[in-house]
């Protein structure tokens, strides 16, 4: 649905924003100009603003008909085009794309999770992969609700030999204490892999074999979300670090352990192949181990 006519948009063809500074082109092309597969080029600023305005206007759910919203859409376009106002950076990046409608959380700047169940950890992973900044709470009474974990957990990262596959979903097998997790090549596949991995970490003596061959190599284009694939190295490192923390916890995670797990997840999430994730952790005032967690690193 478009609120902007071609006659209106034609007035901006070839124009430079009135308030564009010396870094405008660099920042815009680096961060917000999306690749147009059908045209084999990146968006122009006019096209980006058109996409964003139509998306934001489409969120209106009041009684006015579409034609009554056209003047507002045109004014919004003009003000954004000339950098007098700007929507959230997330909206500039994904507003109006297929992903924004399928997964609205990709437009969120911030999210928050209480770590009182293992699903909170996988929710954090999902939200970070969507590009959200995520805050999480690890009060002692939160973490006490988490299940006991196993010890002597061994992780085997199979050598990465990428295959031409469109296996988006993770699947696994389990025989006795031996798990094999085949990681799917999608956001959902990665989150599901972490969920299975955490389930395996609840059992003492688990041997967890991770297969990443379906994951796209680093640098591959991500067509729907945009950007480039980071490859499997980050998630490989993440699983090893989580297993080390669980083994050191000797059966019961502490707040600082959960914080470390979340930090290692964040460390290994690279959105669109360029941007690191953002987190803030909240703990108890009386938890000295939490307070000193980053002292003398």
LINBEL-V887704 format. One record per residue. N is the residue number from 1. RES is the residue in one small letter. PHI is phi in degrees with one decimal (NA if undefined). Layout:
BEGIN
N/RES/PHI  N/RES/PHI
END
This chain:
BEGIN
1/x/NA  2/x/-117.0  3/x/-98.0  4/x/-120.7  5/x/-77.9  6/x/-65.4  7/x/-61.9  8/x/-66.7  9/x/-65.4  10/x/-62.4  11/x/-69.4  12/x/-103.8  13/x/-63.7  14/x/80.3  15/x/-76.7  16/x/-106.3  17/x/-54.2  18/x/-58.7  19/x/-103.5  20/x/-70.8  21/x/-93.2  22/x/-68.9  23/x/-97.3  24/x/-55.5  25/x/-63.0  26/x/-63.8  27/x/-66.6  28/x/-62.9  29/x/-67.4  30/x/-68.5  31/x/-115.7  32/x/-119.4  33/x/-78.4  34/x/-85.6  35/x/-76.3  36/x/-101.3  37/x/-61.8  38/x/-69.4  39/x/-104.6  40/x/55.4  41/x/-158.9  42/x/-87.6  43/x/-62.5  44/x/-88.9  45/x/-60.4  46/x/-59.9  47/x/-68.5  48/x/-63.5  49/x/-64.4  50/x/-59.4  51/x/-59.1  52/x/-70.1  53/x/-65.4  54/x/-61.4  55/x/-65.7  56/x/-64.2  57/x/-67.2  58/x/-68.2  59/x/-79.2  60/x/-64.9  61/x/-127.9  62/x/-84.5  63/x/-82.0  64/x/-67.8  65/x/-73.0  66/x/-58.2  67/x/-64.3  68/x/-73.9  69/x/-92.3  70/x/-58.8  71/x/-59.1  72/x/-66.6  73/x/-63.3  74/x/-67.2  75/x/-65.3  76/x/-61.3  77/x/-58.6  78/x/-61.1  79/x/-69.3  80/x/-69.9  81/x/-55.8  82/x/-91.3  83/x/64.0  84/x/-81.8  85/x/-138.8  86/x/-141.4  87/x/-77.1  88/x/-59.8  89/x/-57.4  90/x/-60.5  91/x/-68.0  92/x/-60.8  93/x/-80.0  94/x/-120.0  95/x/-56.3  96/x/86.5  97/x/-85.9  98/x/-59.1  99/x/-61.9  100/x/-63.2  101/x/-84.9  102/x/-77.6  103/x/-131.0  104/x/-56.8  105/x/-65.8  106/x/-67.1  107/x/-92.4  108/x/-76.2  109/x/-78.1  110/x/-138.8  111/x/-147.9  112/x/-145.2  113/x/-135.3  114/x/-95.6  115/x/-88.9  116/x/-114.4  117/x/-155.1  118/x/-62.6  119/x/-62.2  120/x/-61.4  121/x/-68.3  122/x/-71.9  123/x/-62.6  124/x/-59.2  125/x/-61.8  126/x/-60.0  127/x/-65.6  128/x/-63.8  129/x/-65.7  130/x/-78.1  131/x/97.2  132/x/-75.6  133/x/-77.7  134/x/-127.2  135/x/-95.6  136/x/-143.2  137/x/-110.2  138/x/-127.1  139/x/-66.3  140/x/-53.5  141/x/-71.6  142/x/-70.8  143/x/-66.0  144/x/-61.0  145/x/-81.9  146/x/-70.8  147/x/-68.2  148/x/-66.0  149/x/-112.8  150/x/-87.3  151/x/-129.5  152/x/54.6  153/x/-87.0  154/x/-119.5  155/x/-110.2  156/x/-117.7  157/x/-88.6  158/x/-64.0  159/x/-54.3  160/x/-81.2  161/x/-130.6  162/x/-57.6  163/x/-120.0  164/x/-79.0  165/x/-141.2  166/x/-113.4  167/x/-79.9  168/x/-85.5  169/x/-100.4  170/x/-78.5  171/x/-137.4  172/x/-147.8  173/x/-127.8  174/x/-142.7  175/x/-129.2  176/x/56.4  177/x/-101.7  178/x/-104.6  179/x/-108.2  180/x/-124.8  181/x/-115.2  182/x/-102.0  183/x/-78.5  184/x/-77.4  185/x/-94.6  186/x/-165.3  187/x/-59.0  188/x/-63.8  189/x/-64.0  190/x/-66.4  191/x/-65.7  192/x/-63.4  193/x/-63.2  194/x/-64.4  195/x/-60.5  196/x/-64.4  197/x/-62.3  198/x/-66.0  199/x/-62.8  200/x/-65.0  201/x/-72.1  202/x/-81.8  203/x/-107.8  204/x/-65.9  205/x/79.6  206/x/-62.7  207/x/-111.6  208/x/-113.2  209/x/-99.4  210/x/-104.2  211/x/-115.4  212/x/-110.6  213/x/-64.1  214/x/-80.2  215/x/-73.0  216/x/-64.3  217/x/-62.8  218/x/-57.2  219/x/96.2  220/x/-66.2  221/x/-73.1  222/x/-95.9  223/x/-72.6  224/x/-82.3  225/x/-78.3  226/x/103.2  227/x/91.7  228/x/-121.8  229/x/-69.0  230/x/-83.9  231/x/81.2  232/x/-89.9  233/x/-59.7  234/x/-63.0  235/x/-70.0  236/x/-60.2  237/x/-63.3  238/x/-57.9  239/x/-64.2  240/x/-62.5  241/x/-66.8  242/x/-63.1  243/x/-62.2  244/x/-62.7  245/x/-65.6  246/x/-61.9  247/x/-62.6  248/x/-70.7  249/x/-72.0  250/x/55.4  251/x/107.7  252/x/-145.3  253/x/-72.8  254/x/-101.2  255/x/-52.7  256/x/-68.6  257/x/-66.8  258/x/-65.2  259/x/-60.2  260/x/-63.0  261/x/-60.4  262/x/-63.4  263/x/-66.3  264/x/-68.7  265/x/-62.6  266/x/-61.9  267/x/-61.2  268/x/-105.4  269/x/-101.4  270/x/-122.4  271/x/-76.6  272/x/64.0  273/x/79.2  274/x/-131.3  275/x/-109.8  276/x/-72.1  277/x/-79.5  278/x/-128.4  279/x/-138.8  280/x/-140.1  281/x/-112.5  282/x/-116.7  283/x/-127.6  284/x/-86.0  285/x/-60.1  286/x/-92.0  287/x/-87.6  288/x/-64.6  289/x/-64.6  290/x/-67.3  291/x/-62.4  292/x/-91.5  293/x/-57.5  294/x/-111.5  295/x/-84.1  296/x/54.6  297/x/-64.0
END
